[in-house]
């Protein structure tokens, strides 16, 4: 069967197709031309970032290297100085002040002496580590041998004017520079040595050390600690976009600088236990950097020229620059970003073209829509009316459809007649049932299926006495108002009204359509109905009625639900023991003086949202096995029907009731009696039932096989 299209849609589709072809052609042209703009802009940006990174590398590495190279000559001494204040202190302070990346400058001698000056730069961790005064700007540490030839460590604190602000702290020295890697390697390398990256213990920041040997009367190694956390922050700030990357690595792929300092760690100990943990650029789980490094190693890149590559179906633009003017191995600077980061220029051009195209096409489309709607408005109204009927929204007023076309007018009259017929039909059958068959398109057939359902039976208390003096016509009006109130609540809570039997009502949940919350909705319907009928008022020209006490029975269990009857007249209902037990529960309210009784399944499934009270273990007339019966008292006040929430005082009373109830069934009758008689429960009738039972049991003790089950002899 060929597909059918609405008239208005067909007209509008033709226009959209023409517009789309023109629009896509213009967009494709913009993107083709814009690709050149993207590559040019991206290359310029990467070149600029690369220069900035190299400048920063010079500041981080070259300047400290120059200091190391020149310091021995600037100090120019032949004998090792002593004390905290030494001739080179002013020079060291100047070096620390002119480069924020230098953490400390220090000297280690071949006899084990050590001298270091640290600039705190307000680092609270550093000040706390040394237990220094808060205004400390410089920390000087000196390790020497005293007159007893014991190694001692002296620490002094100075402000920004190099005035000592606290007395020196002296203790036994545990640190020996000769055991450190920076000393051993620096001593053996006249041209200078740079350590791998490691974390400064006192600062908890990533860094490296640059060292060189010096000569005096003892000889040793001069070193500078360089902070790399500032470099990592710089790379993070300079990376092109949130998905861009900047990394500095060596020829073998070892990461030397990255915005994430976890990729370069150094564990420093003695010369024998030092270990390097340096991440490789292609081993950190970043597919983009791995692909970039692979291209570099395969010689597919040119120094200083941008190139593109793809990873995971995304295109990236990158540039690699080799920086060979810092101590140690050559450093490769790589900057990479997705090409989408540079598309703002082409997007700007595309947006302008799109806006112009949309403006022109919008004017044309508005005219097409206006014309097509005028031509098909009658058909659309009829379609909406049919959808309303199919959705069973018959409460809305009918929209009259007028048309000069004969076929459309006849169709409008037929749909109006169908609407009236279905609306009348629902007065005799369950609206939910009719809606189910209309919406699903299923044909009603005789038969049923077994499923778990929740059933409700209701009955007006004292209806016979109430109805005897009332004329039949007035009684019909009274009951119609009553059933309108109760039936409306049941329907709104998702129940299907099976039938009205005199003053009784039978409703089913979880049929014909299944729903997971059928127990909770049935409980809600019972509570709301009980409250509504207690406030129900009916008044006519003869008299006025206020309140109609009603009993409810709820039972959840298996039943067979479906259609029963003859081919020309069927009824959708439920069959089985669950139906009979639901009816029996409603009747038991009269015996126990309760309003809403439920079975154990309902209590177990709904106890989180509703409050129940144990009533009895009872074997209704006609039942094969006893069942546990509970009273539905109200809601737990957790969102559902807060106006029917059980108070704290009531809950306390119910807890005491449950304790007495358990004692009753445990044959601890004296203890149960004491609690029952002390209860202030508003339902005194049920309490009196148990008080009377216990007195009888105490006077006439039962046989040993007593199980506490009440056997009903009548309905």
Secondary structure, 3 states (H helix, E strand, C coil): CCCCCCHHHHHHHHHHHHHHHHHHHHHHHHHHHHHHHHHHHHHHHHHHHHHHHHHHHHHHHHHHHHHHHHHHHHHCCCCCCCCCCCCCHHHHHHHHHHCCCEEEEEEEECCCCEEEEEECCCCHHHHHHCCCCCCCCEEEEEEEECCCCCEEEEEEEECCCCCEEEEEEEEECCCCHHHCHHHHHHHHCCCCEECCCEEECCCCEEEEEEEEEECCCCCEEEEEEEECHHHHHHHHHHCCCCCCEEEEECCCCEEEEECCHHHEEEECCCCCCCEEEECECCCCCCHHHHHHHHHHHCCCCCCCCEEEEEECCEEEEEEEEEECCCCCCCEEEEEEEEHHHHCHHHHHHHHHHHHHHHHHHHHHHHHHHHHHHHHHHHHHHHHHHHHHHHCCCCCCCCCCCCCCCHHHHHHHHHHHHHHHHHHHHCCCCCHHHHHHHHHHCCCCCEEEEEEEEEEEEEEECCHHHHHHCCCHHHHHHHHHHHHHHHHHHHHHCCCEEEEEECCEEEEEECCCCCCCCHHHHHHHHHHHHHHHHHCCEEECCCCEEECCCEEEEEEEEEEEEEEEEECCEEEEEEECHHHHHHHHHHHHHHHHCCCEEEEHHHHHHHCCCEEEEEEEEEECCCCCCCEEEEEEEEECCCCCCHHHECCHHHHHHHHHHHHHHHHHHCCCHHHHHHHHHHCCCCCHHHHHHHHHHHHHHHHCCCCCCCCCEEECCCC
